[in-house]
Amino acid sequence: MNRALTPRAMVFIAVLGALSSLLMAFEFPLPFAPAYMKFEISDLPALFAGFFIGPLAGGLTELLKILIKLVLVGSSSAFVGEGMNLLCALAYVLPCTVFYHLHRTRKGAMTALLAGSLVASVFAVGANRFLAIPLYVKLYKIPLAAFLKMASATNPLVHSLTDFLLLTVLPFNLLKYAVVSGITYLIYKKASLALTEILKK
C-alpha cells in the first residue's frame, strides 16, 4: 500500500509539506462560523502525497505541515488549534488514501474522497466536543456560555453546544473537505502521471 520512502520520495513529501504549510496562510472565516474557525485547503498536498505514495506519506506531510507552521509562526491557540488541525487532517487523509490504494479506479477515488470527508467531519464534531472546546474553556478561562454566545453571533441558529456542533462544526468541515475532495478528483489523475514519472527517476 505504501511505496518505498526513497530519498526522492522523502524530498517529494518535504516539498508537499512546505506547500501545505504555505496554504495554511491563505485562510478566511465563513459567514456561519466563529472567526477562529478558518477555511483553508492545506490538506490538498497531503492528499496528493497519500494518493501517489501511500497513507504514510500523507500522514507525514500533514505532520510536517504543522511542524513548519509552529517553527515559522508559532501558536496563537496554546497548540490546541494545531493539534486539532493535525488530528482532523489525519482523520481525512488516512481513510481516503487507504481506501484509494485498495480500489485504484476513478470510482474508487470518488468513494474514498466521500468516505474520508464524512469520517473527518464526524470526527471533527467529536473532537470539538470532547477535546478542543473543553481545552479552550480551561486554558482561556472562557465560560461555555460565553463561547456559545460568540458562536451565536455568527450563526443565530446556535443556542446550545449541540447546535454549535451540528449547525456550525459539521457543515464547516463538510464544506471544507468537499472542496478539497472536489479539487483532488478533478486533477489527481493528470497530475499523477507526471508525478509517477518523477518518483521513478
N, C-alpha and C positions, 0 to 999 in steps of 0.2 A: 504493500500500500504506500509506503514511503520510498521514494528514490533515495539512493545513497547521497549523504550530505557531503559531496565532494567540495574541494576548495572553491570551485566555480559556483556551486550551488549556495555555499555559505556567503559568498560575495553577493550573489543574487538576493539572498534573504536580507543581508545588511542594507542593500540599496532600497529594497522594498520597505524595510523597517524605517529607514530615514524618510522615504516618501510618505509613508503612513503618518509619521510624526509631524511632517510638514502639513499634511492635510488636516491635522487636528487644529491648526491655527485658523483654518477657514471654517469657522463655526458661527452659528447665529441662532437666536431663540425662535421658537414657533409661537404663534399668537395664543394658543391654548395652554401653554406650559410656562412654568416659572422661569425667570431669566437664567437661573443656574443650570437649567436643562438645555444644553446647546446641541443643535443639529449639525452633524458633520458626517463625512463619508470616509473616515480614516481606516475603516475595516476593509476597504476595497483592495489595497495592495496585499493584505494578509490573505484575503480570499484567493487572490491570484496565486500567491505562493503555495497555498494549500492545494489548489487545483492542479498546478503544474508539477509540484514536487511531492507533496503529501501533507497530511494533517499536522505532522510535527513541524514542518516548515511554516505552516500557517500560524501555529501557536508561538513559535519563536519570533516570527515577525511582529505579532501583537505585543509580546514581552519587550522586544527591542524598541518598539514604538513608545511604550510607556517610560522605559529607562531613559531614552533620549530626551523625552519631554521633561522628565524630572531633573536631568542634568542641566539642560539648557534654560529651562523656565522655572523649575521648582513646582511646588504645590501650593495652591491657594485654598485647599479644602482639607488640610491635615491628612492628605493621602487618601481620603475616603473617595473622592471623585475618581482619582486614577485607579484605585482598586476596583471600584465598580465598573469603570470603563474596561479594564482588563478582563474581569470575570464575565461580563456580558458579551464582550468580543469573543472570548473563548467559547461561550455557550452558543455563539452563532457560527463561528468559523469551523470548529471541530465537527459538529454534526453535518454541516454542509459538505465538508471535504471528505469525511469518512464515507458518507453515502455516495458521493460522486465517484470515488475510487472503486466502489463496489458496483456501480452502474454507470459506466463511462459512455453514455449516449446523451443526445440532446434532451430527451425526455427525462433521463436520469438526472441531468444537471438542473432541469426545471424543478423536479421533485425535491432534489437536495436543497436548492435555494429556498423553496417554500417551507420545507421541514425545518431548516435551520432558522428561518425567520420566525416561525411560530415558537420553536423551542426557546430561542433567545428572548423573545418578547414576554413569554410566560415566566421565564427565569428572572427577567428584569423586575417583574411585579413582585415575585417572592423575595428577591434580593433587596429591593427597596423596603419592603415591609419588615423584614427581619434583620437587615444589616444596615443599609445606608441611613434610613430615617432615624432609627434608634441611635446610631452613632452621631449624626448631626445634632440631634436633640441633646445628647450627653456632652459632646465636645464643645458645642457653641452655646449651651445653656438656653436653647430656644424651646419654649413650651410647644407642645404639639399643636395646641390651639392656634398659636401664632403662625406656626408653619402652615397649617391648613388655611388660615386667613390669607396668607401670601399666595397660596395656590388658587384660592377662590377669586383673587383679584384678577387673575388672567383667565380663569375658567369658572364662570358663575355657577356651573353645574356641580362644582365641588363643594360639598357640605360636610364630608366625613373622610376619614382615612381610606375607607373602601372606595368612595367616589374618586378620590385622588388617584388611587392605584388603577382603577378600571377606566376612568374617563380622561386621565392625563398620561400616566406612565405607559399603560398598554398601547393606546393609539400612537403615542410618540415613538415608541420602539417599533411598532408595526410599520409605521411610515418610513422610519429610518432604514430598517432592514429591507423593506420593499424597494426603496430607491437603490440601495447598494446591490441588491439581487438583480434588479432590472438592468442596471448598467453592466454588471458582470455577464448576464445572459446574452446581452446584445453584442459584446465584444470579445468574450473569452476565447471563442473558437478561432477567430482570425489571429488574435494575439498569441495563442498557444502554439501555433505553427512556427512562428518566428522565435519564440522563447525556447521551444523544444530544441531547435537547431542550435541556439546559443549554448544551452546546457550540455549538448552532446559534444561540443568542440573542446 
